[in-house]
């Protein structure tokens, strides 16, 4: 609590605003504040509220995640963040209010959006090796084909990116929409287990191995994902309208 008071004594609002402007961060913060005002206004119009019990439950979840088992631990964490318990609870309320508003506005649109964009929700479990030279890519391709070296060992030795080398080429489960259109077309036309001939992009030369394709399903997680996307797009549209018609 002492740290909170100290920060208020050291800085005034004009200093904070001036700093944000000098560092080209003012617009971003301004838009976030205005976004919250839009959320508050529309939620009030629709009769959406957040109860004290909901705030408390969310606070308990955050404390558990941060391992703040004792009240003293929570107070120390708040002091370190330079906020009060009221600030923290206000932030939780705003988060929950945005979540409730998003669900109120767009839950009914989820299934239609999913059907219209099903292809974008397909995923691929992908491995790849990226090297800087075509000759090296082709040499590795033939060595892997002839089983002189495994794909995974080649990735560990030759990939240009250290993290991917450590993962032996594993990129993870990727959405079609997360890949460039021409690259996605190549990947999603592949046969699982087949090593594709080197593909050139601006990153280098790719050797691609598709482990499996994961069909799109409207899961609980994907439902929330779609709701949040629709909400984000709506909020951006509302924000632009209010900024340019103020």
Sine and cosine of phi, psi and omega as CSV:
sin_phi,cos_phi,sin_psi,cos_psi,sin_omega,cos_omega
0.00,0.00,-0.55,0.84,0.03,-1.00
-0.89,0.45,-0.64,0.77,-0.01,-1.00
-0.90,0.43,-0.61,0.79,0.02,-1.00
-0.88,0.47,-0.74,0.67,-0.01,-1.00
-0.90,0.43,-0.63,0.77,0.00,-1.00
-0.88,0.47,-0.68,0.74,-0.02,-1.00
-0.90,0.44,-0.60,0.80,0.01,-1.00
-0.93,0.37,-0.56,0.83,0.01,-1.00
-0.95,0.31,-0.57,0.82,-0.08,-1.00
-0.98,0.19,-0.51,0.86,-0.10,-1.00
-0.82,-0.57,0.64,-0.77,0.15,-0.99
-0.93,-0.38,0.13,-0.99,-0.09,-1.00
-0.87,0.50,-0.63,0.78,-0.03,-1.00
-0.90,0.44,-0.61,0.79,0.02,-1.00
-0.91,0.41,-0.67,0.75,0.00,-1.00
-0.90,0.43,-0.74,0.68,0.00,-1.00
-0.88,0.47,-0.69,0.73,0.00,-1.00
-0.88,0.47,-0.66,0.75,0.01,-1.00
-0.89,0.45,-0.71,0.71,0.00,-1.00
-0.88,0.48,-0.65,0.76,0.01,-1.00
-0.92,0.39,-0.69,0.72,-0.02,-1.00
-0.89,0.46,-0.55,0.84,-0.04,-1.00
-0.99,-0.12,0.24,0.97,0.07,-1.00
0.84,0.54,0.59,0.81,0.00,-1.00
-0.92,-0.40,-0.06,1.00,-0.09,-1.00
-0.90,0.44,-0.70,0.71,-0.04,-1.00
-0.87,0.50,-0.69,0.72,-0.02,-1.00
-0.88,0.48,-0.73,0.69,0.00,-1.00
-0.92,0.39,-0.67,0.74,0.02,-1.00
-0.85,0.52,-0.70,0.71,-0.01,-1.00
-0.91,0.41,-0.60,0.80,0.03,-1.00
-0.91,0.42,-0.66,0.75,0.02,-1.00
-0.91,0.41,-0.69,0.72,0.01,-1.00
-0.91,0.42,-0.60,0.80,0.05,-1.00
-0.86,0.50,-0.67,0.74,0.01,-1.00
-0.91,0.41,-0.58,0.81,0.05,-1.00
-0.90,0.43,-0.63,0.77,0.05,-1.00
-0.89,0.46,-0.72,0.70,0.01,-1.00
-0.87,0.49,-0.73,0.69,-0.01,-1.00
-0.86,0.50,-0.69,0.72,-0.05,-1.00
-0.92,0.40,-0.75,0.66,-0.05,-1.00
-0.93,0.37,-0.61,0.80,0.04,-1.00
-0.89,0.45,-0.66,0.75,0.03,-1.00
-0.90,0.44,-0.66,0.75,0.02,-1.00
-0.88,0.48,-0.55,0.84,-0.04,-1.00
-1.00,-0.07,0.05,1.00,0.04,-1.00
0.95,0.33,0.47,0.88,-0.01,-1.00
-1.00,-0.02,0.78,-0.63,0.00,-1.00
-0.75,-0.66,0.30,-0.95,0.11,-0.99
-0.89,-0.46,0.81,-0.59,-0.06,-1.00
-1.00,0.08,0.33,-0.95,0.05,-1.00
-0.88,0.48,-0.58,0.81,0.01,-1.00
-0.91,0.43,-0.66,0.76,0.02,-1.00
-0.90,0.43,-0.64,0.77,0.04,-1.00
-0.90,0.44,-0.68,0.73,-0.01,-1.00
-0.90,0.44,-0.66,0.75,0.02,-1.00
-0.88,0.47,-0.67,0.74,0.01,-1.00
-0.92,0.39,-0.63,0.78,0.04,-1.00
-0.89,0.47,-0.66,0.76,0.03,-1.00
-0.89,0.46,-0.65,0.76,0.03,-1.00
-0.89,0.45,-0.66,0.75,0.02,-1.00
-0.92,0.40,-0.65,0.76,0.04,-1.00
-0.88,0.48,-0.67,0.74,0.01,-1.00
-0.89,0.46,-0.70,0.72,-0.02,-1.00
-0.90,0.44,-0.56,0.83,-0.03,-1.00
-1.00,-0.05,0.04,1.00,0.01,-1.00
0.86,0.50,0.65,0.76,0.06,-1.00
-1.00,-0.08,0.99,0.16,-0.16,-0.99
-0.97,0.23,-0.53,0.85,-0.05,-1.00
-0.95,-0.32,0.42,-0.91,0.04,-1.00
-0.85,0.53,-0.61,0.79,0.01,-1.00
-0.89,0.45,-0.59,0.81,0.03,-1.00
-0.90,0.43,-0.67,0.75,0.01,-1.00
-0.90,0.43,-0.70,0.71,0.01,-1.00
-0.89,0.46,-0.63,0.77,0.02,-1.00
-0.91,0.41,-0.63,0.77,0.02,-1.00
-0.91,0.42,-0.69,0.73,0.02,-1.00
-0.88,0.48,-0.68,0.74,0.02,-1.00
-0.89,0.46,-0.64,0.77,0.02,-1.00
-0.90,0.43,-0.55,0.83,0.03,-1.00
-0.99,0.14,-0.08,1.00,-0.03,-1.00
0.87,0.50,0.64,0.77,0.05,-1.00
-0.74,-0.68,0.30,-0.95,0.08,-1.00
-0.99,-0.13,0.17,-0.99,0.05,-1.00
-0.89,0.45,-0.54,0.84,0.06,-1.00
-0.91,0.42,-0.64,0.76,0.05,-1.00
-0.88,0.48,-0.70,0.71,-0.03,-1.00
-0.88,0.48,-0.75,0.66,-0.02,-1.00
-0.91,0.41,-0.56,0.83,0.05,-1.00
-0.90,0.43,-0.64,0.77,0.04,-1.00
-0.91,0.42,-0.65,0.76,0.04,-1.00
-0.90,0.44,-0.68,0.73,0.01,-1.00
-0.86,0.50,-0.70,0.72,-0.02,-1.00
-0.90,0.44,-0.65,0.76,0.03,-1.00
-0.89,0.46,-0.73,0.68,-0.01,-1.00
-0.92,0.39,-0.60,0.80,0.01,-1.00
-0.90,0.43,-0.68,0.73,0.03,-1.00
-0.89,0.46,-0.65,0.76,0.01,-1.00
-0.89,0.45,-0.71,0.70,0.01,-1.00
-0.91,0.41,-0.65,0.76,0.00,-1.00
-0.91,0.42,-0.68,0.74,0.02,-1.00
-0.85,0.53,-0.71,0.71,0.00,-1.00
-0.92,0.39,-0.62,0.79,0.01,-1.00
-0.91,0.43,-0.63,0.78,-0.06,-1.00
-0.98,0.20,-0.59,0.81,-0.27,-0.96
-0.81,-0.59,-0.02,1.00,0.02,-1.00
-0.83,0.55,-0.63,0.78,-0.04,-1.00
-0.92,0.38,-0.32,0.95,-0.08,-1.00
-0.99,-0.13,-0.07,1.00,-0.14,-0.99
-0.89,0.46,-0.78,0.62,-0.09,-1.00
-0.88,0.47,-0.69,0.73,0.02,-1.00
-0.88,0.48,-0.70,0.71,0.00,-1.00
-0.89,0.45,-0.66,0.75,-0.02,-1.00
-0.89,0.45,-0.70,0.71,-0.01,-1.00
-0.89,0.46,-0.68,0.73,-0.03,-1.00
-0.94,0.35,-0.42,0.91,-0.08,-1.00
-0.85,-0.52,0.44,0.90,-0.10,-1.00
-0.81,0.59,-0.69,0.72,-0.05,-1.00
-0.85,0.52,-0.59,0.81,-0.03,-1.00
-0.92,0.39,-0.33,0.95,-0.03,-1.00
-0.99,-0.11,0.02,1.00,0.13,-0.99
-0.94,0.35,0.56,-0.83,-0.01,-1.00
-0.82,-0.58,0.35,-0.94,0.07,-1.00
-0.74,-0.68,0.69,-0.73,0.14,-0.99
-1.00,0.01,0.93,-0.36,-0.27,-0.96
-0.85,-0.53,0.67,-0.74,0.21,-0.98
-0.89,-0.45,0.57,-0.82,0.12,-0.99
-0.42,-0.91,0.41,-0.91,0.11,-0.99
-0.88,-0.48,0.78,-0.62,0.07,-1.00
-0.89,-0.45,0.83,-0.56,0.03,-1.00
-0.81,-0.59,0.34,-0.94,-0.11,-0.99
-0.99,0.15,-0.30,0.95,-0.13,-0.99
-0.83,-0.56,0.62,-0.78,0.00,-1.00
-0.90,0.43,-0.66,0.76,-0.04,-1.00
-0.87,0.49,-0.69,0.72,0.02,-1.00
-0.90,0.44,-0.67,0.74,0.00,-1.00
-0.86,0.50,-0.69,0.73,-0.03,-1.00
-0.95,0.33,-0.60,0.80,0.06,-1.00
-0.88,0.47,-0.70,0.72,0.03,-1.00
-0.91,0.41,-0.63,0.78,0.00,-1.00
-0.86,0.51,-0.73,0.68,-0.03,-1.00
-0.94,0.35,-0.60,0.80,0.03,-1.00
-0.91,0.42,-0.63,0.78,0.04,-1.00
-0.93,0.38,-0.67,0.74,0.02,-1.00
-0.87,0.49,-0.63,0.78,-0.02,-1.00
-1.00,0.07,0.07,1.00,0.02,-1.00
0.87,0.49,0.51,0.86,0.09,-1.00
-0.98,0.17,-0.39,0.92,0.05,-1.00
-0.48,-0.88,0.53,-0.85,0.04,-1.00
-0.99,0.14,0.41,-0.91,0.05,-1.00
-0.83,0.56,-0.69,0.72,-0.10,-0.99
-0.93,0.37,-0.61,0.79,0.02,-1.00
-0.94,0.35,-0.64,0.77,0.03,-1.00
-0.89,0.46,-0.66,0.75,0.03,-1.00
-0.89,0.46,-0.67,0.75,-0.02,-1.00
-0.90,0.43,-0.51,0.86,-0.05,-1.00
-1.00,-0.01,-0.58,0.81,-0.27,-0.96
-0.88,-0.47,-0.24,0.97,-0.07,-1.00
-0.88,0.48,0.56,-0.83,-0.07,-1.00
-0.97,0.23,-0.25,0.97,-0.09,-1.00
-0.94,-0.33,0.86,-0.51,-0.09,-1.00
-0.83,0.56,-0.67,0.74,-0.02,-1.00
-0.89,0.46,-0.66,0.75,0.00,-1.00
-0.95,0.32,-0.55,0.84,0.10,-1.00
-0.86,0.51,-0.69,0.72,0.00,-1.00
-0.90,0.43,-0.50,0.86,0.01,-1.00
-1.00,-0.02,0.14,0.99,0.00,-1.00
0.83,0.56,0.60,0.80,0.08,-1.00
1.00,-0.08,-0.08,1.00,-0.09,-1.00
-0.96,0.30,0.82,-0.58,0.03,-1.00
-0.99,-0.16,-0.35,0.94,-0.01,-1.00
0.97,-0.26,-0.22,-0.98,0.04,-1.00
-1.00,-0.08,0.93,-0.38,-0.13,-0.99
-0.93,-0.36,0.63,-0.77,0.10,-0.99
-0.97,0.23,0.49,-0.87,0.09,-1.00
-0.84,0.54,-0.67,0.74,-0.06,-1.00
-0.92,0.38,-0.29,0.96,0.00,-1.00
-0.99,0.13,-0.10,1.00,0.00,-1.00
-0.95,-0.32,0.49,-0.87,0.11,-0.99
-0.88,0.48,0.56,-0.83,-0.16,-0.99
-0.82,0.57,-0.73,0.69,-0.04,-1.00
-0.93,0.36,-0.59,0.81,0.03,-1.00
-0.94,0.34,-0.66,0.75,0.02,-1.00
-0.88,0.48,-0.63,0.78,0.00,-1.00
-0.88,0.48,-0.64,0.77,0.02,-1.00
-0.93,0.37,-0.73,0.68,-0.06,-1.00
-0.89,0.46,-0.73,0.68,-0.09,-1.00
-0.98,0.19,-0.08,1.00,0.12,-0.99
-0.99,-0.11,-0.06,1.00,-0.06,-1.00
-0.97,0.25,0.29,-0.96,0.11,-0.99
-0.99,-0.17,0.79,-0.61,0.00,-1.00
-0.80,0.60,0.73,-0.69,-0.01,-1.00
1.00,-0.03,-0.22,0.98,-0.01,-1.00
-1.00,0.03,0.67,-0.74,0.09,-1.00
-1.00,-0.01,0.84,-0.53,-0.02,-1.00
-0.99,0.13,0.53,-0.85,0.09,-1.00
-0.85,0.52,0.44,-0.90,-0.06,-1.00
-0.80,0.60,0.71,-0.70,0.02,-1.00
-0.90,-0.44,0.78,-0.62,-0.04,-1.00
-1.00,-0.04,0.74,-0.68,0.16,-0.99
-0.70,-0.71,-0.05,-1.00,0.03,-1.00
-0.94,0.33,-0.18,0.98,0.05,-1.00
-1.00,0.09,-0.43,0.90,-0.06,-1.00
0.57,-0.82,-0.51,-0.86,0.00,-1.00
-0.94,-0.33,0.81,-0.58,-0.12,-0.99
-0.97,-0.23,0.73,-0.69,0.29,-0.96
-0.96,-0.27,0.81,-0.58,-0.18,-0.98
-0.89,-0.45,0.71,-0.70,0.10,-1.00
-0.77,-0.64,0.90,-0.44,0.06,-1.00
-1.00,0.00,0.85,-0.52,0.04,-1.00
-0.98,0.18,-0.76,0.65,0.05,-1.00
-0.28,-0.96,0.38,-0.93,0.15,-0.99
-0.99,-0.16,0.63,-0.78,-0.03,-1.00
-0.90,-0.43,0.92,-0.39,-0.06,-1.00
-0.92,0.38,0.52,-0.85,-0.02,-1.00
-0.95,0.31,0.76,-0.65,0.08,-1.00
-0.71,-0.70,0.57,-0.82,-0.01,-1.00
-1.00,0.05,0.99,0.15,0.01,-1.00
-0.99,0.11,0.12,-0.99,0.07,-1.00
-0.87,0.49,-0.67,0.74,-0.01,-1.00
-0.91,0.42,-0.67,0.74,-0.01,-1.00
-0.94,0.35,-0.56,0.83,0.06,-1.00
-0.86,0.52,-0.72,0.69,0.03,-1.00
-0.91,0.42,-0.60,0.80,0.03,-1.00
-0.87,0.49,-0.70,0.71,-0.01,-1.00
-0.93,0.37,-0.69,0.72,0.03,-1.00
-0.84,0.55,-0.72,0.70,-0.03,-1.00
-0.92,0.39,-0.57,0.82,0.05,-1.00
-0.92,0.40,-0.74,0.68,0.01,-1.00
-0.88,0.47,-0.63,0.78,0.01,-1.00
-0.91,0.41,-0.69,0.73,0.01,-1.00
-0.88,0.47,-0.69,0.72,0.02,-1.00
-0.90,0.44,-0.68,0.73,0.01,-1.00
-0.89,0.45,-0.70,0.72,-0.04,-1.00
-0.91,0.42,-0.63,0.77,0.03,-1.00
-0.89,0.45,-0.65,0.76,0.02,-1.00
-0.91,0.42,-0.70,0.71,0.03,-1.00
-0.88,0.48,-0.66,0.75,-0.03,-1.00
-0.91,0.42,-0.72,0.69,0.02,-1.00
-0.87,0.49,-0.67,0.74,-0.01,-1.00
-0.87,0.49,-0.70,0.71,-0.07,-1.00
-0.96,0.28,-0.53,0.85,0.01,-1.00
-0.93,0.37,-0.64,0.77,-0.11,-0.99
-0.99,-0.13,0.04,1.00,0.08,-1.00
-0.82,-0.58,0.33,0.94,-0.02,-1.00
-0.94,0.33,0.00,0.00,0.00,0.00
